[in-house]
């Protein structure tokens, strides 16, 4: 397990002085990146090996949002490699040990020259020490009810005005970073929404200058937002579950 400590900053909080969901996502993503860098499997290793880990799915559960100034502990560990997929858990605890949030992520390893999935390298298999997976209720990787996902039970929603991908939304892989899709989708939630779970399914890469057209549907305690291209095929599908 890899762990680092932090303190909730004002710049990471909302109008209620609570850590935002997007900030939790960033902490989890950073934690995994820090571990990879310390193991010598980080950004430069991947670039030199013509490889990239691309996120396929997130499931983040928030028990309680940390407050401004809270000391927090963020941890992560991989628990399985299956073919070209890597599976990883994340946790966020307060310094007093209270569990605030936890997550599961499914990553796909790509050969960046051929843009095809490949198995983890021997070095990755040796250096990433696997742990038992976190005890949590694991949701399916695919999100039902969104247009363009191949689901027969697509929800009725509304198309929203499109917008262009900006340069600041790209990461070192030169495509939109996974966390930015969540920030885009969160714009269509009610004000002060209390989200207890977020799921994200990533389908294709969005690049600088691409147009993103959101499709927003609501059912029960859920908002499902498809962020689509101009052919109405999803780049990503984000599902937010509101606390009852």
C-alpha positions in Angstrom: 0.0 0.0 0.0 1.2 3.5 -0.8 0.1 6.4 1.5 0.5 10.2 1.7 -0.8 12.8 4.0 -2.4 16.2 3.1 -4.6 18.9 4.6 -7.8 20.1 2.9 -7.0 23.4 1.3 -9.4 26.3 0.7 -8.9 26.0 -3.0 -10.2 22.4 -2.9 -13.5 23.2 -1.1 -16.9 24.4 -2.2 -19.2 27.1 -0.7 -19.9 24.8 2.3 -16.2 24.6 3.0 -16.3 20.9 2.1 -13.8 19.1 -0.1 -15.3 18.7 -3.6 -15.8 15.5 -5.4 -13.4 16.5 -8.1 -10.7 17.2 -5.5 -11.3 13.7 -4.1 -10.8 12.3 -7.6 -7.6 14.3 -8.0 -6.2 13.1 -4.6 -6.9 9.4 -5.6 -5.3 9.9 -9.1 -2.3 11.7 -7.6 -1.8 9.0 -5.0 -1.5 6.3 -7.7 0.8 8.5 -9.7 3.1 9.1 -6.7 3.4 5.4 -6.1 4.2 4.7 -9.7 6.9 7.5 -9.7 8.5 6.1 -6.5 8.6 2.6 -8.1 10.3 3.9 -11.3 7.1 3.2 -13.3 5.9 6.7 -13.7 5.4 9.1 -16.5 8.9 8.9 -18.0 9.0 5.1 -17.8 5.7 4.9 -19.6 6.7 7.4 -22.3 10.1 5.7 -22.9 8.3 2.3 -23.1 5.6 3.7 -25.5 2.9 2.8 -23.0 0.1 4.6 -21.2 -2.3 3.6 -18.4 -5.8 4.8 -19.5 -8.7 4.8 -17.1 -11.6 2.6 -18.1 -13.8 3.1 -15.1 -14.1 4.8 -11.7 -16.3 4.0 -8.8 -15.9 6.5 -6.0 -18.1 6.3 -2.8 -18.1 9.2 -0.4 -19.2 8.5 3.2 -18.5 12.0 4.3 -16.8 15.0 2.7 -13.8 16.3 4.7 -13.9 19.9 5.9 -11.6 22.8 5.2 -8.4 22.3 7.3 -8.9 18.6 8.0 -5.8 16.4 8.0 -6.4 13.5 5.6 -4.6 10.3 4.7 -4.8 9.0 1.1 -3.9 5.5 0.2 -3.9 3.2 -2.8 -2.9 -0.3 -3.8 -3.3 -2.5 -6.9 -5.1 -5.8 -6.3 -5.2 -7.6 -9.7 -3.8 -7.7 -13.2 -6.1 -9.4 -15.8 -4.8 -9.4 -19.3 -4.4 -5.7 -20.3 -6.4 -4.5 -17.3 -5.1 -3.3 -14.0 -7.3 -3.0 -10.9 -6.7 -0.6 -8.0 -8.4 0.6 -4.8 -8.1 3.9 -3.1 -9.1 5.2 0.4 -9.3 8.6 2.1 -9.3 8.8 5.9 -9.2 11.6 8.4 -6.3 11.7 10.7 -8.5 10.2 13.5 -9.0 7.1 11.4 -12.6 7.9 10.1 -13.1 6.6 6.6 -14.3 9.5 4.4 -14.2 8.0 0.9 -13.0 5.0 -1.1 -12.8 3.9 -4.7 -12.2 1.2 -7.3 -10.6 1.9 -10.6 -10.1 -0.2 -13.7 -7.1 0.8 -15.9 -6.2 -0.3 -19.4 -2.6 -0.5 -20.5 -2.1 0.8 -24.1 0.8 0.6 -26.6 0.8 4.2 -27.7 2.4 3.4 -31.1 -0.3 1.0 -32.1 -3.0 2.3 -29.7 -3.9 -1.2 -28.8 -4.2 -2.8 -25.3 -1.2 -4.8 -24.1 -0.3 -6.8 -21.0 1.6 -5.3 -18.1 5.3 -5.6 -18.4 7.4 -8.0 -16.3 8.8 -5.0 -14.4 5.3 -3.8 -13.5 4.3 -7.2 -12.3 7.4 -7.4 -10.1 7.2 -3.9 -8.6 3.5 -3.5 -8.0 2.8 -5.6 -4.9 -0.8 -6.8 -5.0 -3.0 -6.6 -1.9 -6.4 -8.1 -1.2 -9.1 -5.9 -2.7 -11.1 -3.5 -0.5 -14.3 -4.8 1.1 -16.9 -2.7 -0.8 -19.9 -3.2 -3.0 -18.4 -3.3 -6.5 -20.6 -1.8 -9.2 -20.5 -3.0 -12.9 -17.9 -1.3 -15.1 -20.6 -0.4 -17.7 -23.2 2.2 -16.9 -26.7 1.3 -18.2 -29.2 3.9 -19.4 -26.9 6.3 -21.4 -27.1 7.0 -25.1 -24.4 5.5 -27.3 -23.3 2.8 -24.8 -25.0 -0.1 -26.5 -27.6 -0.3 -23.8 -31.2 -1.2 -24.7 -32.6 0.7 -21.8 -31.4 4.2 -22.6 -33.0 6.9 -20.4 -34.9 9.8 -21.8 -33.0 13.0 -21.3 -32.0 16.3 -23.0 -29.1 17.3 -25.2 -27.3 20.4 -23.9 -25.3 23.0 -25.7 -21.9 21.7 -26.8 -18.5 23.1 -26.0 -14.9 22.7 -27.1 -12.1 20.9 -25.3 -9.4 23.4 -24.1 -5.7 22.9 -23.8 -5.6 23.1 -20.0 -7.9 20.0 -19.8 -5.2 17.8 -21.3 -2.8 15.6 -19.4 0.6 14.1 -20.3 -1.1 11.6 -22.6 -2.3 14.7 -24.6 -6.0 13.8 -24.2 -8.6 15.1 -21.7 -7.7 13.9 -18.2 -10.3 11.5 -16.7 -11.0 14.0 -13.8 -12.0 16.7 -16.3 -14.9 14.6 -17.6 -16.2 14.4 -14.0 -15.9 18.2 -13.6 -17.7 18.7 -17.0 -20.5 16.4 -16.0 -20.9 17.9 -12.5 -21.9 21.3 -14.1 -25.3 19.7 -14.8 -26.1 18.7 -11.2 -28.4 20.6 -8.9 -26.8 23.2 -6.7 -25.4 21.8 -3.5 -26.0 18.2 -4.6 -25.0 15.7 -2.0 -23.3 13.0 -4.0 -22.7 9.7 -2.3 -21.4 7.8 -5.3 -19.9 8.6 -8.6 -19.3 6.1 -11.4 -17.5 6.9 -14.7 -17.2 4.8 -17.8 -14.6 6.0 -20.3 -15.2 5.1 -24.0 -13.0 7.1 -26.2 -10.4 9.9 -26.1 -11.3 13.6 -26.5 -8.5 15.8 -27.8 -8.0 19.6 -27.9 -10.5 21.2 -30.2 -13.0 18.4 -30.1 -16.6 19.3 -29.4 -18.3 17.8 -26.4 -22.1 17.5 -26.4 -23.7 16.5 -23.1 -26.8 14.4 -22.7 -28.4 14.7 -19.3 -30.9 12.2 -17.9 -32.4 11.8 -14.4 -33.9 8.8 -12.7 -34.7 8.5 -9.0 -31.6 9.4 -7.0 -29.4 9.4 -10.1 -28.2 11.8 -12.7 -26.5 10.2 -15.8 -24.5 12.5 -18.1 -23.2 11.3 -21.4 -20.4 13.5 -22.7 -20.6 12.8 -26.5 -18.9 13.7 -29.7 -20.7 15.2 -32.7 -21.8 11.7 -33.8 -23.5 11.4 -30.4 -21.0 8.7 -29.3 -19.9 9.0 -25.7 -16.4 10.0 -24.7 -17.4 9.3 -21.2 -20.5 8.5 -19.2 -20.8 9.8 -15.6 -23.4 8.6 -13.1 -24.0 10.5 -9.9 -26.0 9.0 -7.1 -27.5 11.5 -4.6 -27.8 10.7 -0.9 -31.3 9.9 0.1 
